Amino acid sequence: MKKTYKILILLIFILGLVIAINKFNADDFIKNAFYKIFSAGQKSTWQTGGWLSDKLAATLTAGKIQGENQNLVKENLSLKKEIIILKSQAEENAVLKAALGISEKRKENIILADVLNKDFLGNYLLVDKGSKDKITKGLAVITPEGALVGKVEKVYNNFSQIILITAASSSFEAEIKNETSVLTVIKGNGTGNLSFELVPQEQVLNKGNLVKTIALGNAFPKDILVGEVLNFEKEPSSSFQKGDILPYFLQHNFKQLLIIVGENDL
């Protein structure tokens, strides 16, 4: 019981430090040092959150169990942890294989990064690759399946902050693949959703139309899958139509991401 409370207190303390460091805009050196110290714990919490919840619940219950049953609980938890480790290794191999395929298809170099945590508001991710890995601000980030996640916003020595395309400050040009392919502006709203606007009224849209990036504005490399049209509306008082997009990256419980770099950047 005491061990469980200590773990909970430690997690709350770490969360408080993360919020304080980001809120008060601490020096980059201090941030990098902090992330480095706690990166192992953050990665473990992100990637095995379900296992941690099970373990805490089981630990609380174990106080009511006596003798052999208590030992059985411990053995089951140990076995579950081993299974998770093996599953994680298999998933990592699959990600590496997917990354290689995407790299060959796009003719671009790709760096594999582990996700460490997500900010409180859900607009940013922290990954374990930084300037020492040749990461620079503005690089596009995708899932192993090839869906657009966001781009590198802030770079530290050992880590990088990724701003999601669904963040409220996110805005970029893309194209909706209807019969002719039409340009549009994609915006995030900070709640995990995307919207599009400035599509001419005469353009025929359908639910499920794919949305991809374009090279215009150099926000992202072209032809990265963003998502699909969820709904749209034509306003009588406007020359344009707007609607919502289902972002594909949210369809995956990703633990690792791919950072796209130029051919000569590695």
C-alpha contacts under 8 A as a table, 3 or more apart, distances in Angstrom:
res1	aa1	res2	aa2	distance
1	M	4	T	5.18
1	M	5	Y	6.47
1	M	59	T	6.96
1	M	60	L	6.29
1	M	63	G	7.13
2	K	5	Y	5.22
2	K	6	K	6.25
3	K	6	K	5.08
3	K	7	I	6.32
4	T	7	I	5.15
4	T	8	L	6.32
4	T	56	L	6.59
4	T	59	T	7.06
4	T	60	L	7.59
5	Y	8	L	5.04
5	Y	9	I	6.09
6	K	9	I	5.11
6	K	10	L	6.10
7	I	10	L	5.09
7	I	11	L	6.22
8	L	11	L	5.18
8	L	12	I	6.23
9	I	12	I	5.14
9	I	13	F	6.10
10	L	13	F	5.02
10	L	14	I	6.19
11	L	14	I	5.15
11	L	15	L	6.16
12	I	15	L	5.10
12	I	16	G	6.13
13	F	16	G	5.11
13	F	17	L	6.30
14	I	17	L	5.11
14	I	18	V	6.28
15	L	18	V	5.16
15	L	19	I	6.31
16	G	19	I	5.25
16	G	20	A	6.11
17	L	20	A	5.06
17	L	21	I	6.00
18	V	21	I	5.29
18	V	22	N	6.28
19	I	22	N	5.36
19	I	23	K	5.89
19	I	120	F	7.73
20	A	23	K	5.08
20	A	24	F	6.00
21	I	24	F	5.60
21	I	25	N	6.06
21	I	26	A	5.40
21	I	31	K	6.99
22	N	25	N	5.20
22	N	26	A	6.69
26	A	30	I	6.54
26	A	31	K	6.40
27	D	30	I	5.30
27	D	31	K	6.29
28	D	31	K	5.00
28	D	32	N	6.04
28	D	156	Y	6.64
29	F	32	N	5.21
29	F	33	A	6.17
29	F	156	Y	7.70
30	I	33	A	5.12
30	I	34	F	6.09
31	K	34	F	5.08
31	K	35	Y	6.10
32	N	35	Y	5.15
32	N	36	K	6.05
32	N	156	Y	5.89
32	N	157	N	6.60
32	N	158	N	6.60
32	N	159	F	6.84
33	A	36	K	5.11
33	A	37	I	6.24
34	F	37	I	5.25
34	F	38	F	6.37
35	Y	38	F	5.34
35	Y	39	S	5.34
35	Y	159	F	7.53
36	K	39	S	5.13
36	K	40	A	7.91
36	K	158	N	7.18
37	I	40	A	7.57
38	F	41	G	5.41
38	F	42	Q	6.17
39	S	42	Q	5.01
39	S	43	K	5.97
39	S	116	L	6.61
39	S	128	D	7.79
40	A	43	K	5.25
40	A	44	S	6.11
41	G	44	S	5.09
41	G	45	T	6.07
42	Q	45	T	5.11
42	Q	46	W	6.10
42	Q	116	L	5.29
42	Q	117	N	6.16
43	K	46	W	5.14
43	K	47	Q	6.01
43	K	114	D	7.58
43	K	115	V	6.70
43	K	116	L	4.39
43	K	117	N	6.95
44	S	47	Q	5.34
44	S	48	T	5.73
44	S	49	G	7.62
44	S	116	L	7.98
45	T	48	T	5.47
45	T	49	G	5.16
45	T	52	L	7.31
46	W	49	G	5.61
46	W	115	V	7.48
46	W	116	L	6.20
46	W	117	N	6.10
46	W	255	K	7.63
47	Q	255	K	6.16
48	T	51	W	5.22
48	T	52	L	6.24
48	T	84	I	7.78
49	G	52	L	5.12
49	G	53	S	6.27
50	G	53	S	5.23
50	G	54	D	6.30
51	W	54	D	5.08
51	W	55	K	6.10
51	W	80	K	7.84
51	W	81	K	7.39
52	L	55	K	5.01
52	L	56	L	6.15
53	S	56	L	5.25
53	S	57	A	6.19
54	D	57	A	5.20
54	D	58	A	5.99
55	K	58	A	5.00
55	K	59	T	5.97
55	K	77	L	6.82
56	L	59	T	5.05
56	L	60	L	6.29
57	A	60	L	5.26
57	A	61	T	6.32
58	A	61	T	5.06
58	A	62	A	5.94
58	A	73	V	7.43
59	T	62	A	4.99
59	T	63	G	7.05
60	L	63	G	6.02
61	T	64	K	5.73
61	T	65	I	7.02
62	A	65	I	5.02
62	A	66	Q	7.81
62	A	70	Q	6.02
62	A	73	V	7.40
63	G	66	Q	7.70
65	I	69	N	6.12
65	I	70	Q	5.51
66	Q	69	N	5.98
66	Q	70	Q	5.60
67	G	70	Q	5.61
67	G	71	N	6.84
68	E	71	N	5.14
68	E	72	L	6.20
69	N	72	L	4.95
69	N	73	V	6.32
70	Q	73	V	5.20
70	Q	74	K	6.52
71	N	74	K	5.12
71	N	75	E	6.26
72	L	75	E	5.07
72	L	76	N	6.16
73	V	76	N	5.14
73	V	77	L	6.23
74	K	77	L	5.15
74	K	78	S	6.20
75	E	78	S	5.08
75	E	79	L	6.13
76	N	79	L	5.05
76	N	80	K	6.05
77	L	80	K	5.03
77	L	81	K	6.19
78	S	81	K	5.14
78	S	82	E	6.39
79	L	82	E	5.13
79	L	83	I	6.26
80	K	83	I	5.10
80	K	84	I	6.22
81	K	84	I	5.09
81	K	85	I	6.29
82	E	85	I	5.10
82	E	86	L	6.32
83	I	86	L	5.18
83	I	87	K	6.07
84	I	87	K	5.00
84	I	88	S	5.98
85	I	88	S	5.03
85	I	89	Q	6.30
86	L	89	Q	5.15
86	L	90	A	6.33
87	K	90	A	5.12
87	K	91	E	6.15
88	S	91	E	5.05
88	S	92	E	6.12
89	Q	92	E	5.08
89	Q	93	N	6.34
90	A	93	N	5.20
90	A	94	A	6.37
91	E	94	A	5.03
91	E	95	V	6.20
92	E	95	V	5.00
92	E	96	L	6.21
93	N	96	L	5.13
93	N	97	K	6.26
94	A	97	K	5.10
94	A	98	A	6.20
95	V	98	A	5.00
95	V	99	A	6.01
95	V	144	P	5.80
95	V	256	Q	7.63
96	L	99	A	5.02
96	L	100	L	6.21
96	L	112	L	7.69
97	K	100	L	5.22
97	K	101	G	6.39
98	A	101	G	5.09
98	A	102	I	6.23
98	A	144	P	5.75
98	A	145	E	7.02
99	A	102	I	5.16
99	A	103	S	6.01
99	A	110	I	6.97
99	A	112	L	7.55
99	A	144	P	6.01
99	A	258	L	7.01
100	L	103	S	5.09
100	L	104	E	6.22
101	G	104	E	5.29
101	G	105	K	6.14
102	I	105	K	5.04
102	I	106	R	5.97
102	I	146	G	7.20
103	S	106	R	5.36
103	S	107	K	5.65
103	S	108	E	5.28
103	S	109	N	5.76
103	S	110	I	6.02
104	E	107	K	5.12
104	E	108	E	7.06
107	K	263	E	7.44
108	E	260	I	6.85
108	E	261	V	6.54
108	E	262	G	5.83
108	E	263	E	5.25
109	N	260	I	6.17
109	N	261	V	5.37
109	N	262	G	6.08
109	N	263	E	5.57
109	N	265	D	7.93
109	N	266	L	7.45
110	I	258	L	6.11
110	I	259	I	5.51
110	I	260	I	4.72
110	I	261	V	5.86
111	I	258	L	5.61
111	I	259	I	5.06
111	I	260	I	6.60
111	I	261	V	7.44
112	L	256	Q	6.91
112	L	257	L	5.98
112	L	258	L	4.81
112	L	259	I	6.45
113	A	127	V	5.95
113	A	128	D	5.84
113	A	129	K	5.94
113	A	256	Q	5.57
113	A	257	L	5.33
113	A	258	L	6.18
113	A	259	I	7.26
114	D	127	V	5.47
114	D	128	D	5.62
114	D	129	K	7.84
114	D	255	K	6.19
114	D	256	Q	4.44
114	D	257	L	6.41
115	V	125	L	6.98
115	V	126	L	6.05
115	V	127	V	4.57
115	V	128	D	6.76
115	V	254	F	7.95
115	V	255	K	5.50
115	V	256	Q	5.47
115	V	257	L	6.97
116	L	125	L	7.42
116	L	126	L	5.45
116	L	127	V	5.41
116	L	128	D	6.80
117	N	125	L	5.81
117	N	126	L	5.40
117	N	127	V	7.50
118	K	122	G	6.02
118	K	123	N	7.62
118	K	124	Y	5.81
118	K	125	L	4.49
118	K	126	L	6.35
119	D	122	G	5.23
119	D	123	N	6.49
119	D	124	Y	5.48
119	D	125	L	6.35
120	F	123	N	7.98
121	L	124	Y	7.89
121	L	190	G	7.71
122	G	125	L	7.78
122	G	167	A	7.69
122	G	190	G	7.38
122	G	191	T	7.59
122	G	192	G	7.74
123	N	163	I	6.01
123	N	164	L	5.60
123	N	166	T	6.96
123	N	167	A	4.76
123	N	168	A	7.65
123	N	190	G	6.37
124	Y	161	Q	6.50
124	Y	162	I	5.34
124	Y	163	I	4.60
124	Y	164	L	5.78
124	Y	167	A	7.68
125	L	161	Q	5.74
125	L	162	I	5.00
125	L	163	I	6.66
125	L	164	L	7.49
126	L	159	F	6.94
126	L	160	S	5.84
126	L	161	Q	4.74
126	L	162	I	6.21
127	V	159	F	5.70
127	V	160	S	5.48
127	V	161	Q	6.57
127	V	162	I	7.52
128	D	158	N	6.27
128	D	159	F	4.64
128	D	160	S	6.68
129	K	132	K	7.61
129	K	133	D	6.00
129	K	135	I	6.94
129	K	158	N	5.49
129	K	159	F	4.60
129	K	160	S	5.92
130	G	133	D	5.42
130	G	134	K	6.83
130	G	135	I	5.27
130	G	136	T	7.70
130	G	155	V	5.68
130	G	156	Y	5.35
130	G	157	N	4.93
130	G	158	N	4.36
130	G	159	F	4.20
130	G	160	S	5.18
131	S	134	K	4.99
131	S	135	I	4.90
131	S	136	T	6.50
131	S	155	V	6.25
131	S	156	Y	6.05
131	S	157	N	4.78
131	S	158	N	6.55
131	S	159	F	7.56
132	K	135	I	7.25
132	K	157	N	5.63
132	K	158	N	6.40
133	D	158	N	7.77
134	K	265	D	7.15
134	K	266	L	6.88
135	I	139	L	7.54
135	I	155	V	7.12
135	I	160	S	7.79
135	I	261	V	7.88
136	T	139	L	6.37
136	T	152	V	7.10
136	T	155	V	6.46
137	K	151	K	7.76
137	K	152	V	5.06
137	K	153	E	5.51
137	K	154	K	6.08
137	K	155	V	6.35
138	G	151	K	5.57
138	G	152	V	4.96
138	G	153	E	6.21
138	G	219	A	7.59
139	L	151	K	5.34
139	L	152	V	5.29
139	L	220	F	7.66
139	L	259	I	6.68
139	L	260	I	6.18
139	L	261	V	6.44
140	A	148	L	7.68
140	A	149	V	7.85
140	A	150	G	6.07
140	A	151	K	4.36
140	A	152	V	6.58
140	A	220	F	5.90
140	A	221	P	7.35
140	A	259	I	5.93
140	A	260	I	5.49
140	A	261	V	7.73
141	V	148	L	6.31
141	V	149	V	5.50
141	V	150	G	5.29
141	V	151	K	5.20
141	V	152	V	7.16
141	V	162	I	7.78
141	V	257	L	6.76
141	V	258	L	5.63
141	V	259	I	4.52
141	V	260	I	6.18
142	I	145	E	7.77
142	I	146	G	5.60
142	I	147	A	5.29
142	I	148	L	4.48
142	I	149	V	4.96
142	I	150	G	7.05
142	I	249	F	7.80
142	I	257	L	5.98
142	I	258	L	5.24
142	I	259	I	6.50
142	I	260	I	7.70
143	T	146	G	5.15
143	T	147	A	5.28
143	T	148	L	6.62
143	T	149	V	6.62
143	T	249	F	6.52
143	T	254	F	7.10
143	T	256	Q	7.39
143	T	257	L	5.04
143	T	258	L	5.96
144	P	147	A	7.58
144	P	256	Q	7.56
144	P	257	L	6.26
144	P	258	L	6.39
146	G	224	I	6.93
146	G	225	L	6.70
147	A	224	I	6.56
147	A	225	L	5.06
147	A	226	V	5.84
147	A	227	G	7.54
147	A	248	Y	5.87
147	A	249	F	5.30
148	L	165	I	7.76
148	L	224	I	6.19
148	L	225	L	5.99
148	L	226	V	5.27
148	L	248	Y	7.53
148	L	249	F	6.28
149	V	164	L	5.69
149	V	165	I	6.07
149	V	249	F	5.83
150	G	162	I	6.39
150	G	163	I	5.51
150	G	164	L	4.30
150	G	165	I	4.80
151	K	162	I	5.49
151	K	163	I	5.71
151	K	164	L	6.88
151	K	165	I	7.83
152	V	155	V	7.26
152	V	160	S	6.69
152	V	161	Q	5.98
152	V	162	I	4.56
152	V	163	I	6.38
153	E	160	S	7.51
153	E	161	Q	5.63
153	E	162	I	5.42
153	E	163	I	5.77
154	K	160	S	5.70
154	K	161	Q	4.96
154	K	162	I	7.11
155	V	159	F	6.38
155	V	160	S	4.49
155	V	161	Q	6.39
156	Y	159	F	5.09
156	Y	160	S	5.71
163	I	167	A	6.80
163	I	170	S	7.92
164	L	167	A	5.37
164	L	170	S	7.38
165	I	170	S	5.49
165	I	171	S	7.48
165	I	187	K	7.60
165	I	188	G	5.97
165	I	194	L	7.78
166	T	170	S	6.50
166	T	187	K	7.18
166	T	188	G	3.97
166	T	189	N	6.03
166	T	190	G	5.69
166	T	191	T	7.00
166	T	192	G	5.20
166	T	193	N	5.62
166	T	194	L	5.81
167	A	170	S	5.29
167	A	188	G	4.99
167	A	189	N	5.88
167	A	190	G	4.29
167	A	191	T	7.37
167	A	192	G	7.32
168	A	187	K	7.40
168	A	188	G	4.89
168	A	189	N	4.26
168	A	190	G	4.20
168	A	191	T	7.87
169	S	187	K	7.85
169	S	188	G	6.79
169	S	189	N	7.68
169	S	190	G	7.81
170	S	187	K	5.74
170	S	188	G	5.32
171	S	185	V	6.98
171	S	186	I	5.54
171	S	187	K	4.47
171	S	188	G	6.59
172	F	185	V	5.76
172	F	186	I	5.36
172	F	187	K	6.78
172	F	219	A	6.56
173	E	183	L	7.10
173	E	184	T	5.81
173	E	185	V	4.55
173	E	186	I	5.99
173	E	213	T	6.96
173	E	214	I	6.78
173	E	216	L	6.83
173	E	217	G	7.48
173	E	219	A	7.90
174	A	183	L	5.86
174	A	184	T	5.50
174	A	185	V	6.15
174	A	186	I	6.69
174	A	211	V	6.86
174	A	212	K	5.74
174	A	213	T	4.49
174	A	214	I	5.25
175	E	181	S	6.10
175	E	182	V	5.30
175	E	183	L	4.40
175	E	184	T	5.72
175	E	211	V	5.68
175	E	212	K	5.51
175	E	213	T	6.30
175	E	214	I	6.63
176	I	181	S	5.44
176	I	182	V	5.28
176	I	183	L	6.45
176	I	184	T	7.09
176	I	209	N	6.44
176	I	210	L	5.89
176	I	211	V	4.56
176	I	212	K	6.65
176	I	229	V	7.99
177	K	180	T	6.93
177	K	181	S	4.43
177	K	182	V	6.73
177	K	209	N	5.80
177	K	210	L	5.34
177	K	211	V	6.08
177	K	212	K	7.58
178	N	181	S	5.08
178	N	182	V	7.05
178	N	204	V	7.20
178	N	205	L	6.26
178	N	206	N	7.46
178	N	209	N	6.04
178	N	210	L	7.72
179	E	204	V	7.80
182	V	199	V	7.18
182	V	203	Q	7.56
183	L	199	V	6.93
184	T	196	F	6.35
184	T	197	E	5.99
184	T	198	L	5.79
184	T	199	V	5.69
185	V	196	F	5.48
185	V	197	E	5.56
185	V	198	L	6.55
186	I	194	L	6.73
186	I	195	S	5.76
186	I	196	F	4.60
186	I	197	E	6.90
187	K	194	L	5.68
187	K	195	S	5.39
187	K	196	F	6.30
188	G	191	T	7.86
188	G	192	G	7.46
188	G	193	N	6.09
188	G	194	L	4.72
188	G	195	S	6.52
189	N	192	G	7.01
189	N	193	N	6.07
189	N	194	L	6.48
189	N	195	S	7.78
190	G	193	N	7.11
192	G	250	L	7.98
193	N	244	D	7.66
193	N	245	I	7.19
193	N	246	L	6.98
193	N	247	P	7.01
194	L	244	D	5.86
194	L	245	I	5.16
194	L	246	L	6.72
194	L	247	P	6.69
195	S	242	K	7.43
195	S	243	G	5.64
195	S	244	D	4.15
195	S	245	I	5.47
196	F	199	V	7.94
196	F	242	K	5.50
196	F	243	G	5.43
196	F	244	D	5.98
196	F	245	I	6.95
197	E	240	F	7.30
197	E	241	Q	6.24
197	E	242	K	4.26
197	E	243	G	6.65
198	L	240	F	5.23
198	L	241	Q	6.23
198	L	242	K	6.57
199	V	203	Q	7.05
199	V	240	F	5.13
199	V	241	Q	5.23
199	V	242	K	6.54
200	P	203	Q	5.70
200	P	239	S	6.14
200	P	240	F	4.42
200	P	241	Q	6.17
201	Q	204	V	7.89
201	Q	234	K	6.63
201	Q	239	S	5.75
201	Q	240	F	4.86
201	Q	241	Q	5.61
205	L	209	N	7.12
205	L	232	F	7.79
206	N	209	N	5.76
206	N	229	V	7.20
207	K	228	E	7.55
207	K	229	V	5.20
207	K	230	L	5.51
207	K	231	N	5.91
207	K	232	F	7.89
208	G	228	E	5.12
208	G	229	V	4.99
208	G	230	L	6.36
209	N	228	E	5.32
209	N	229	V	5.24
210	L	225	L	7.58
210	L	226	V	7.73
210	L	227	G	5.97
210	L	228	E	4.39
210	L	229	V	6.53
211	V	225	L	6.23
211	V	226	V	5.41
211	V	227	G	5.31
211	V	228	E	5.40
211	V	229	V	7.16
212	K	222	K	7.40
212	K	223	D	5.31
212	K	224	I	5.35
212	K	225	L	4.59
212	K	226	V	5.25
212	K	227	G	7.30
213	T	220	F	6.61
213	T	221	P	6.89
213	T	222	K	4.96
213	T	223	D	5.11
213	T	224	I	5.24
213	T	225	L	6.66
213	T	226	V	6.83
214	I	220	F	7.09
214	I	221	P	6.67
214	I	222	K	4.20
214	I	223	D	6.13
214	I	224	I	7.98
215	A	218	N	5.40
215	A	219	A	7.25
215	A	220	F	6.48
215	A	221	P	5.67
215	A	222	K	4.85
216	L	219	A	7.34
218	N	221	P	6.89
221	P	224	I	6.91
225	L	248	Y	7.72
226	V	247	P	5.87
226	V	248	Y	6.17
226	V	249	F	7.71
227	G	245	I	6.33
227	G	246	L	5.33
227	G	247	P	4.45
227	G	248	Y	4.71
227	G	249	F	7.87
228	E	245	I	5.46
228	E	246	L	5.36
228	E	247	P	6.94
228	E	248	Y	7.62
229	V	232	F	7.57
229	V	243	G	7.52
229	V	244	D	6.21
229	V	245	I	4.59
229	V	246	L	6.34
230	L	243	G	7.36
230	L	244	D	5.37
230	L	245	I	5.00
230	L	246	L	5.74
231	N	243	G	5.36
231	N	244	D	5.43
231	N	245	I	7.23
232	F	241	Q	6.96
232	F	242	K	5.50
232	F	243	G	3.84
232	F	244	D	6.44
233	E	241	Q	5.69
233	E	242	K	5.71
233	E	243	G	6.02
234	K	238	S	7.74
234	K	240	F	6.85
234	K	241	Q	4.60
234	K	242	K	6.89
235	E	238	S	5.40
235	E	239	S	7.71
235	E	240	F	7.23
235	E	241	Q	6.37
236	P	239	S	7.73
238	S	241	Q	7.48
247	P	250	L	6.06
247	P	251	Q	7.65
248	Y	251	Q	5.42
248	Y	252	H	7.72
249	F	252	H	5.92
250	L	253	N	7.27
254	F	257	L	7.12
261	V	265	D	6.20
261	V	266	L	7.78
262	G	265	D	5.18
262	G	266	L	7.77
263	E	266	L	7.11
